[in-house]
Amino acid sequence: MDLGIAGRKAIVCASSRGLGFACAKALAEAGCEVVINGRDEAKLGAAAAALGKLARAKVIPVVADVATPEGQRALFAACPEPDILVSNNAGPPFRDFRELDRQKILDGVVANMVVAIELIQKVIDAMVARRFGRIVNITSGSVKMPLVGLDLSSGARAGLTAFLAGVARSVAGSNVTINFILPGSFETDRFRSNVESTAKKKNISYDAAYAERVATVPARRVGQPDEFGATCAFLCSAHAGYITGQNILIDGGVFPGAF
């Protein structure tokens, strides 16, 4: 399918690896000029080189921390008026909520709620004026099914979802959409790290811990990043203008609800 976005400009945050990279890859393959971002210059350079072999347009790497004003300025210096924004940021580690002090809570809310709002504030008016804009926020399956130990991540991302629900409706008439993708278990470095942690805690092998995790997924496998990226690219496409304010859960059937 031609997504109808060749030549559009996109910023994809935290995209040197994992799900962010998969989204950048899908948009680059669709012909978008893509600004990718990460804090590790070497990893970001490798990501840019890999995407450059696939892209139909420019790939621009920006070394920056999107949680900081300086990092955001660097992103928008590279792409002042993006047509597409994919907000993404790492979540806080597993931690019992009793261990959270005020600063840790505030840091989590800034990283997983405030940053996305700040980025959207910077792009929304220009998108409305051009009558085209696609904003996709990568949150988490824990927004719908909170997990003990990920309370801060779940709360901050759920807060972002509620905050933007009204905003999405306010700009829908200008062909600007705001949606959310909620990943479950995907084959990423973060997932592998969590499996390793589980294996150590249970004193079992990595393969055994991996198998335990897969057994909890009705699809009997974990997701592949390219599957996630393809969903993101469709939500950013010219064909998705009637989809807004939605939470797209991609978890292999883990969430048991009908709605």
JOSULZI-V628364 format. One record per residue. SS is DSSP state (2 for helix, 1 for strand, 0 for the rest). Layout:
ss={SS | SS}
This chain:
ss={0 | 0 | 0 | 0 | 0 | 0 | 0 | 0 | 1 | 1 | 1 | 1 | 0 | 0 | 0 | 0 | 0 | 2 | 2 | 2 | 2 | 2 | 2 | 2 | 2 | 2 | 2 | 2 | 2 | 0 | 0 | 0 | 1 | 1 | 1 | 1 | 1 | 1 | 0 | 0 | 2 | 2 | 2 | 2 | 2 | 2 | 2 | 2 | 2 | 2 | 2 | 2 | 0 | 0 | 0 | 0 | 0 | 0 | 1 | 1 | 1 | 1 | 1 | 0 | 0 | 0 | 0 | 0 | 2 | 2 | 2 | 2 | 2 | 2 | 2 | 2 | 2 | 2 | 0 | 0 | 0 | 0 | 0 | 1 | 1 | 1 | 1 | 0 | 0 | 0 | 0 | 0 | 0 | 0 | 0 | 0 | 2 | 2 | 2 | 0 | 0 | 2 | 2 | 2 | 2 | 2 | 2 | 2 | 2 | 2 | 2 | 2 | 2 | 2 | 2 | 2 | 2 | 2 | 2 | 2 | 2 | 2 | 2 | 2 | 2 | 2 | 2 | 2 | 2 | 2 | 0 | 0 | 1 | 1 | 1 | 1 | 1 | 1 | 0 | 0 | 2 | 2 | 2 | 0 | 0 | 0 | 0 | 0 | 0 | 0 | 2 | 2 | 2 | 2 | 2 | 2 | 2 | 2 | 2 | 2 | 2 | 2 | 2 | 2 | 2 | 2 | 2 | 2 | 2 | 2 | 2 | 2 | 2 | 2 | 0 | 1 | 1 | 1 | 1 | 1 | 1 | 1 | 1 | 0 | 0 | 1 | 0 | 0 | 2 | 2 | 2 | 2 | 2 | 2 | 2 | 2 | 2 | 2 | 2 | 2 | 2 | 2 | 0 | 0 | 0 | 2 | 2 | 2 | 2 | 2 | 2 | 2 | 2 | 2 | 2 | 0 | 0 | 0 | 0 | 0 | 0 | 0 | 1 | 0 | 2 | 2 | 2 | 2 | 2 | 2 | 2 | 2 | 2 | 2 | 2 | 0 | 0 | 2 | 2 | 2 | 0 | 0 | 0 | 0 | 0 | 0 | 1 | 1 | 1 | 1 | 0 | 0 | 0 | 0 | 0 | 0 | 0 | 0 | 0}
